[in-house]
Amino acid sequence: MTSLSGFDPQSLDLDIYVQSVKGLGRGRGFKVVGKQSALYKSSVTLRIKDRILDLVEMLSNVDILSEAELCERFDLHSYDEIDALNERVEAKDRTIKKLRDEAESTSADREDLDDELDSMVSDISDALGYNWYDKDNYDDDKLDILKSGIESLIEEYSALKAEKEEES
């Protein structure tokens, strides 16, 4: 075993190496004859990944490693941040639903207003005894048509009033 006082993992290359060795004879050990990176060899890295996850879980369970440290190191979001983000998304969804409901309500109100304007145009036509507006342009601006109809009613009223005054 190696002494822990000399253990410095930060000084090691950040890679996964495999080595080829050659025996030096019985009881004499081995000699490294080749060294290569295994970082992209899934047969090696998948087993190491599983072990690293086990180690992270172990360090977390004994309070050596926290969720906050993992989130900071790997630029992840904590559960609290995700919950807050979900709440913001849900609030936006509620706002969108409210705006859609208001738009539908406004659309229904517009239809009611259009019906009311149609009724007013019809009443003015009945009072005048004729249609004073161009039916082809009727949908373009109902308020202008109503204004024109009211002006026609006022003119008719003024003319009738003048006739009555002359007769008296």
C-alpha positions as CSV (number, residue, x, y, z in Angstrom):
1,M,0.0,0.0,0.0
2,T,1.0,3.6,-0.7
3,S,1.2,6.1,2.2
4,L,-1.7,8.6,2.2
5,S,0.7,11.4,2.9
6,G,2.0,11.0,-0.7
7,F,-1.4,10.5,-2.3
8,D,-2.1,13.5,-4.5
9,P,-4.9,12.8,-7.1
10,Q,-4.8,16.3,-8.4
11,S,-1.3,15.7,-9.8
12,L,-2.4,12.8,-12.0
13,D,-3.4,13.3,-15.6
14,L,-7.2,13.6,-16.0
15,D,-7.6,10.5,-18.2
16,I,-8.3,6.8,-18.0
17,Y,-5.2,4.8,-18.9
18,V,-4.7,1.1,-19.6
19,Q,-1.2,-0.4,-19.5
20,S,0.3,-3.3,-21.2
21,V,2.8,-5.1,-19.1
22,K,5.5,-7.8,-19.5
23,G,6.5,-10.2,-16.8
24,L,10.1,-10.0,-15.6
25,G,10.2,-13.6,-14.5
26,R,9.0,-15.5,-11.6
27,G,8.9,-13.3,-8.5
28,R,10.5,-10.3,-10.2
29,G,7.3,-8.3,-11.1
30,F,6.2,-6.6,-14.2
31,K,7.4,-4.0,-16.6
32,V,5.1,-1.5,-18.3
33,V,5.6,-1.8,-22.1
34,G,2.7,0.3,-23.3
35,K,0.3,2.9,-22.0
36,Q,-2.8,4.3,-23.8
37,S,-5.9,6.2,-23.1
38,A,-9.1,4.2,-22.6
39,L,-11.3,7.3,-22.2
40,Y,-13.3,6.4,-25.4
41,K,-13.5,2.7,-24.8
42,S,-17.0,2.0,-23.5
43,S,-16.0,-1.4,-22.3
44,V,-13.9,0.4,-19.7
45,T,-15.7,3.7,-19.2
46,L,-19.1,2.3,-18.5
47,R,-17.9,0.2,-15.6
48,I,-16.0,3.2,-14.2
49,K,-19.0,5.5,-14.7
50,D,-21.2,3.1,-12.6
51,R,-18.5,3.0,-9.9
52,I,-18.2,6.8,-9.8
53,L,-22.0,7.1,-9.4
54,D,-21.8,4.7,-6.5
55,L,-19.0,6.7,-5.0
56,V,-20.9,10.0,-5.4
57,E,-23.9,8.5,-3.7
58,M,-21.8,7.2,-0.9
59,L,-20.1,10.6,-0.4
60,S,-23.5,12.2,-0.4
61,N,-25.0,9.8,2.1
62,V,-22.2,10.6,4.6
63,D,-22.6,14.4,4.0
64,I,-19.2,14.8,2.4
65,L,-20.7,15.9,-0.9
66,S,-23.9,18.0,-1.2
67,E,-26.4,18.5,-3.9
68,A,-25.4,22.2,-4.0
69,E,-21.8,21.2,-4.7
70,L,-22.8,18.9,-7.5
71,C,-25.1,21.5,-9.0
72,E,-22.4,24.1,-8.9
73,R,-19.7,21.9,-10.3
74,F,-21.8,20.5,-13.2
75,D,-23.9,23.7,-13.7
76,L,-27.1,21.8,-12.8
77,H,-30.3,23.1,-11.3
78,S,-31.2,22.0,-7.8
79,Y,-34.7,20.6,-7.0
80,D,-35.6,24.0,-5.5
81,E,-34.6,25.8,-8.6
82,I,-36.5,23.3,-10.8
83,D,-39.6,23.7,-8.5
84,A,-39.3,27.5,-8.8
85,L,-38.9,27.2,-12.6
86,N,-41.9,24.9,-12.8
87,E,-44.0,27.4,-10.7
88,R,-43.0,30.2,-13.1
89,V,-44.0,28.1,-16.1
90,E,-47.3,27.2,-14.5
91,A,-47.9,30.9,-13.7
92,K,-47.3,31.7,-17.4
93,D,-49.7,29.0,-18.4
94,R,-52.3,30.4,-16.1
95,T,-51.8,33.9,-17.5
96,I,-52.0,32.5,-21.1
97,K,-55.2,30.7,-20.2
98,K,-56.7,33.8,-18.6
99,L,-55.8,35.9,-21.7
100,R,-57.3,33.2,-24.0
101,D,-60.5,33.2,-21.9
102,E,-60.6,37.0,-22.0
103,A,-60.1,37.0,-25.8
104,E,-62.9,34.5,-26.2
105,S,-65.1,36.6,-23.9
106,T,-64.2,39.8,-25.9
107,S,-65.0,37.9,-29.1
108,A,-68.4,37.0,-27.7
109,D,-68.9,40.7,-26.6
110,R,-68.0,41.8,-30.1
111,E,-70.6,39.5,-31.5
112,D,-73.2,40.9,-29.1
113,L,-72.1,44.4,-30.0
114,D,-72.4,43.6,-33.7
115,D,-75.9,42.2,-33.2
116,E,-76.8,45.4,-31.3
117,L,-75.4,47.6,-34.0
118,D,-77.3,45.6,-36.6
119,S,-80.5,46.1,-34.7
120,M,-79.9,49.8,-34.4
121,V,-79.3,50.1,-38.1
122,S,-82.5,48.2,-38.8
123,D,-84.5,50.5,-36.4
124,I,-83.1,53.6,-38.1
125,S,-84.0,52.2,-41.5
126,D,-87.5,51.5,-40.2
127,A,-87.8,55.0,-38.8
128,L,-86.6,56.6,-42.0
129,G,-88.6,54.3,-44.2
130,Y,-85.6,53.6,-46.4
131,N,-82.0,52.3,-46.3
132,W,-79.6,55.3,-46.3
133,Y,-76.4,53.2,-46.3
134,D,-74.5,51.3,-48.9
135,K,-75.0,47.6,-48.1
136,D,-71.8,46.6,-49.8
137,N,-69.8,48.7,-47.3
138,Y,-72.0,48.0,-44.3
139,D,-69.5,45.8,-42.5
140,D,-66.7,48.3,-42.9
141,D,-67.7,50.8,-40.3
142,K,-71.0,50.3,-38.5
143,L,-70.4,53.3,-36.2
144,D,-70.1,55.6,-39.2
145,I,-73.2,54.1,-40.7
146,L,-75.1,54.7,-37.4
147,K,-73.8,58.2,-37.2
148,S,-75.0,58.8,-40.8
149,G,-78.4,57.3,-39.9
150,I,-78.8,59.4,-36.8
151,E,-77.9,62.5,-38.8
152,S,-80.6,61.5,-41.4
153,L,-83.1,61.1,-38.6
154,I,-82.2,64.5,-37.2
155,E,-82.6,66.1,-40.7
156,E,-86.0,64.3,-41.1
157,Y,-87.1,65.5,-37.6
158,S,-85.9,69.1,-38.3
159,A,-87.8,69.1,-41.6
160,L,-91.0,67.7,-39.9
161,K,-90.6,70.3,-37.1
162,A,-90.3,73.1,-39.6
163,E,-93.4,71.9,-41.5
164,K,-95.4,71.8,-38.2
165,E,-94.3,75.3,-37.3
166,E,-95.4,76.6,-40.8
167,E,-98.8,75.0,-40.4
168,S,-99.3,76.6,-37.0
